[in-house]
Every structure is written in C-alpha cells, then in structure tokens.
Amino acid sequence: MFRQKKKTSRNTWFDNLKGLLIFSVVLGHFMQVGIDKDVTAAKGIWIFIYSFHMPLFLFTNGCMCEHVINDKKKLKERVIELFSLYVILKIIIFVIRSIGGKEPDFSLFSDSEIPWYLFALAVFYLLSYVLKGFNKIWLLSFSIILALIAGFDSTLEDFCQISRVIVFYPFFVLGWIIGIERIQKFVRQMWVRIVGIIVLAALVYVCVCHLDDYYIFRELFTGRNPYNRVDVSYYFAPLYRLITYVISVIVSIGVMAIVPNRRLPVLNMMGQHTMQIYFFHRPILYILTYVGLYWKMSDMIGNAAIYVWGVCALLLCIVLVFPMFGKPLKWYSKVINSQRMNKNKE
C-alpha cells in the first residue's frame, strides 16, 4: 500500500488492484457522513467496502513482505518510516481538528482514526520478522484462534491498535504464505472469475435487500471492537467473527478476480501512488467537514448527495496522484534513509 521503489517493470494487475483498494478506502470515508445522517444507501456502500478492503489491503502487503523481513536494513527502514509517518499524520489531524473546534485528545499510542493502519503495519513487519522461523500454516492458525478469543477482552481496543493488530494479522500472514504470483495465477482462472462475479453480485443484493441483517457485522469488520460492543450474541461472537473472516476472504477473491490484467490508467496510477492518497485524503476530508461542505450538500440535495460524494472520492484520489503530494513523502523517505546510511558509516 505504501512507498514504491522504482522498478524497470511493474505488475499491472497488482497496481490496478491497489488502485481499486485505495479508492475504496477514500470512498468509505466519504460515506461516513451519510451514515451519520442515517442514509441507507451510504450504509450499504460502507458495509460492502468494509467487507473486503482492509483485509485485502493487508493481504497485499503480506504478499510482498518477504524481501523486507529477510533484510534487517530494509526492515528497520520500513518500520521507522511507517511509525514516524504515523506520528506525523496524527499531529496533522490533531491540528486540523483543533482548528475545527473539536478539542481532540492526543495520545501517541492510541488511535481510532486512519493513522492506525501505519502503526499496525509496522507491527506486522516486526512480528513477521520475529516469527519467520515458525511454520506459517501454524502461525496462521494460531493468529486466527487468538483473534477469535481476544474479542472477549474488553480492554483490547485502540491502545497500540492491539485489537486491530490481532484481528487483521491473519490476513497479512495469509498473503505472506500465498505470495503475489500464486494468487494472481489463481484468480486469473476463468471459473474463479465467474464465481467472483457471482459472489460480488450476491453481496450487492444482500447490501441492498437485506442491509439490516448484514449491517450487524459492521463493528466486527472494523476490527477494533470487543464483543461486548458488537450487536450479536456475546457468547456466539467468535462464530460471527469467523463468519466475517470467511466473507472477507471470499469477497476478496471475487474482487481480485474481476480486476483486469491490462493497464487501466486511472486505477493504475492510483495503485502506484497509494501512500500519498492514503496520507493526505483524511486531513482534506476533515477540512471539508469542518467548513460545512458535507452537511450543506446533504441539506441541498438530500440522499442523492452520496452519489456526489462518490464522484468526489474518485476526483480526490486522482488529484492526490499529482507529484506535489508525493514529493513531501519522497523527501521524507530520503531523509530517513540518509540518516540510516550515515549511522551505518559511523
């Protein structure tokens, strides 16, 4: 999902996939305002997106993690970069929310907002480095069992992103096991494509016609809520979490299966610049919210505003691809790398 190193050739399918995923992230955040206003269509779009986008994003990172966790220098560089960007993004959001009059709390190791992903991903790289000597199938099995049990602990929420780290780590490990070449070969099969289309069509049907029944999974899909905060039977909650895992895997396969292998300019460019889209979109959304644009639009055109938000989400992704948003991150990456190289020389 993050900083791309220059290569002589790129995986077109993989870039298309990441482009679709980063658009899903931005679209999901645009839909949040619709959810706050109890717009049914916004809820449907949100739950559809959250059925797969975070698990699949972490899966793609796991697919490409081998070269990082097998190289101590690359691992150190990646972890420092992710964690420092996590802190910077928290500061930016804190400042914007303060100016917006929200009086937010600032806690370095607790976060319910978008920076959590950077922190969790850094932890995943470290965990995988420490555990790389273990059998990966056993590691996957243990991580799933731990996630099913962990929900009973009501203290595991946003501190150090512990809940999300535990809940989403199995997807990272699964990507680590399978790898990009094997998953791409699998989803390119015709029967997988056909099944994928059927699965996605079925999910659209559920989100439209049976939204209330499916929406109970919302708190589980976020990964941050203990079972006592989920709208399902407390003692059967692990079964519901297991069901969300199955849903996320099946839907993710369907999404990967429909992503074309030919270059789609918009998706491909977004896929090559996911970090800058991820980093800047949420602060911009906060600004739009605090100036009242969301609420004014909703008051003016009603529920139809969600379709305008969808177009705005795509336009924002396209705008954030421009080099002016990538240069600060590239500069910062060079600073991190140069400091590491200087220390190595010493």
N, C-alpha and C positions, 0 to 999 in steps of 0.2 A: 504493500500500500504506500510505501514511503519512497525516500530518495532513490532515484535511479542513477546507476552509473552508466556512462557512455559505453555502448557496445557497437560492434560492427553490424550486427543484425539483431532484430528483436522478434519476440514471439507475438505475432499479430493477434492470434486468438486470445492470448493471455492479457494483452493490453486492452482489447475490446471488453473482456470480462471485467477487468479492474475499472474501466471507464463506466460500465453499467453499474458496478457496485458503488463507486463514489457518487454517482448521480443519485442512487437510491438513498445514500446517507443524507445528502442535501435535501432531497425531496421529503424524506421522513421528518426532517427538522422543520421544513416549511409547513407540513401537515399538522404540526403540534398546535398551532394556533387554532386550526379548525377543530381539533379535538377539545381544546379549552372551551370552544363555543358549542360543543356537542353536535358537530356536523357529522352526520352518519357516513357520508362518502369519505370524509377525511379519516375517520376511524378505520374504514375498510381498506383504504390505501396504506395507512400506517401499519396495520396488522399484517397485511400482505408483505410489505417490505421487511418488517422485523422477523418474519418467518424464516428469512434466509440471510439477510445482508451482513450482519455481524459474524455469524458462524462461518459464512463463506469467505469473508474478508480474512478472518484469522486462518482459515484453511489455506488460502493462497499464500499467506505469509509462511505457514508451516511448510508448504511445498518448496519454498525457496530458502529455507533456513539452514540447510546442511553446510553450505560454504561459509556461513557466519559462525556457527557453533563449533566448527572444526578448526577455526583460526582464532587464537586468543586476541590478536591485534584487532581483527575485524569485529570480534565480539565486543571488546572494550569500546571501540569506536562507536558501534551501533547503540550500545546501551547508554553511553554518555550522551550521545546525540538525542536519543529518544527521551531520556529523562530530563535533560536540560530544556528541550523544546516543550515538554510537558509543563515545566515550571514557567517558562516564558508565556505560554498560551494561557495558563491560569492567571498570570499577572495582567495580561491584556484584557481578559474577560472581566477580571475584578475591577479594573479601572473603568471599563465601559459601563458595567453595571452600577458602579458607584456614581458615575456621572449621570446615569439614568435614574438615580434616586432610589435604587433598590437596596442599598445598605447591605451588601453581601458579606458573609464571613469568608476569611481567607485561611485555609488550612492546607499546608503543604502536602499532607498525606491522606487527605480525604477529599473526594470529588464525586459528584453525581452528574457533572456536565461532561462535555465531549473530551476534555483532556485525559479522561480515564484510560482511553484506548492507548495512548502513548505510554503511559505508565505500565499498563498491563502487558503490552507487547515487549517492553524492556524486561519485565519479569519473566515472560515466556522464553525469551532467548537465554536468560541466565539459568532458568530451571532446566531447559533442554541441554544446556552445556553441562550442568552438574549431573544430569540423569542420562546422558548419552550412552553410558556403558550398560544400561539396563535394556532388557528385551522390550522393544517398542510396543508390541502387542499387549504385554503385561502392563506396561506403563499406561497405555490407552484404557485398558480395563479398570485399572486402579483409579485413574483420574475420573472415570465415569461414576464409579461407585462412590468416590469421595464427594463428587458433585451432588449425587442423589441424597447423601446423608447430610451434607453441610447445610442444606436448607432448614434443618431443624434448629440450627443455632441462630437465634435472633440477633446476635451481636455481629454477625458477619454481614456487613452492609458496605458502606462506602469507604471505610478506613482502609487505606492502602489498596483499595479496589479488591479486597480479599474475595468477596462474593463473586464478582465478575471473573477474577483470575481463576477461581476454582471451577466455575460453571463453564467458561469458554475454553479453558486449556485443552479439553479433549479434541476440539476441532483443530487446534494448532498441531497437536500430536498426530491426528489423522492425516493432515496434509504432509507432515514430516514422513509418515510411513509410506504414503502413496507416491508423492512426487508429481511434478508437473507433467512429465512425459506420459506416465501411465494414466493419469486422469484424463488428459487430453485425448489419448488414444481410445479410452473407454467411451467418453461422451460423444465422440465423432461417429460411432456406430449408428446405423440408420434406426435400428429398433430402440436404441436409447433416446434418440431424438423424438421418435413418435411417442414413446412413453412420457418423455419430458413435457411435450406439448399437452398431453392429456392431463398430466399432474398439475401443470400451471393453470389449465382451463378449469380443472376441478377446484383449485384453490380460489380462483376468481369467483366461481359460483358460490363457494362457501362464504367468501367475504362479502358478497352481495346479498345472498338469500338467507344466510344463517349467521349473520355477523354477531348477534348477541351470544350465540352458543360458542362461537370461536373466540370471541373477544376475552373470554375468561383466561386465555393463555397469555394475555398481554404482559402481566407482571413477571411471568416466567421467561418470556422471550428477552426481556431486558437484562436478565442475569443478576440483578442487584438486590432482589427482594427475598427475604427469608420466607418460609412457608406460612408464618402467621400473618403475613401481609398479602397473601395471594388468595384470590376469590375461588378457592377449591377446598375440598375436604382436606383438613390438616394432615391426617394420617395416611391419606392416599396421595398426598402431594408428590412424593418421589415418583410415583407412577405417571403423574401428569408431566413432571419434568422429563421423564424418559420419553413420553409421547412427543414433547416438544423437540427433543433430540432427533427422533425419527422423522418428524415433519421437516425439520431444518435440513437433514441430510437428503431426503427425497426431493424436496423443493430445490435445494442447491444443485442437485444433479440435473433437474429439469432446466434450471437457469443456465447452467454450463452447456447443456445440450443444444439450446437454441441460439447461443452466441455464435455468430458466423466466424469462419476462419479467414475470410477476406477482410481487408482493411476498410473499416468504416471511419472516415476522417474525424468526425466529432468524438465518437466513443474512443477511438484510438488515441487521440491527443489527450483526452481526459485521463485515459489509463496510463499515459506516460507522465502525467503531472499530478498524480493523486495527492501527494503530500501538500502542495500549495493550495489545492482546493480544500482539502481537509482542514488545514491550519487556519485559513482566512475566512471560510464561509460562515462559521458560527459567530465570530465577532461582528461581521457585517449584518447577520440576521438580528443580532441584539440591537444594533443601531437602528435598523428598520423598525423593530418592535417599539423601541423607546421613543421614536419620533411619531409613533401612532399610525404608521402606514398600514400595517396589518388590519388593525381594527377599523380604520376608516374605509378600507377596501371592502371589508366584510359587511359593514353597515350600508355601503353604497349598492353592492350587487348581490348581497346575501350569500347563499350557499354556493353560488357559481364562482365565488372567489377562489375556491380550491383549485379550479382549473387554471385560473390566472397564476396562482402560486406554483402550479406545476410547470408552467411556461417560464416563470421567473426562476425556478430552481435550475432549469436547463440553461437559461441565459447566464445565470451566476456562475455555473460550472464552466461555461465557455469563456466568460470574462476572466476567471481566475486562472485559466491556462496561460494567459499572456505572460511574457518574460518578466514584467515589472513585479509580479507576485512571486516569481521563482527566484529572482536574483537575491533577495534578502536571505532566503533559506540556503541557497548555494554559498553565499558569502559566509554565513554562519557555519556551515559544514566545513568550509576550508579553514576557518579559524580553529574549530575543534581538531581537525586533522593536523594542522600545523603545530598546535600545542603538543599533541601526542608525539609527533615526529621530533620536536625539539627535546622533549623529555627523554625519548629513546636515545638521542645523540649524547645527551649528558650522561 
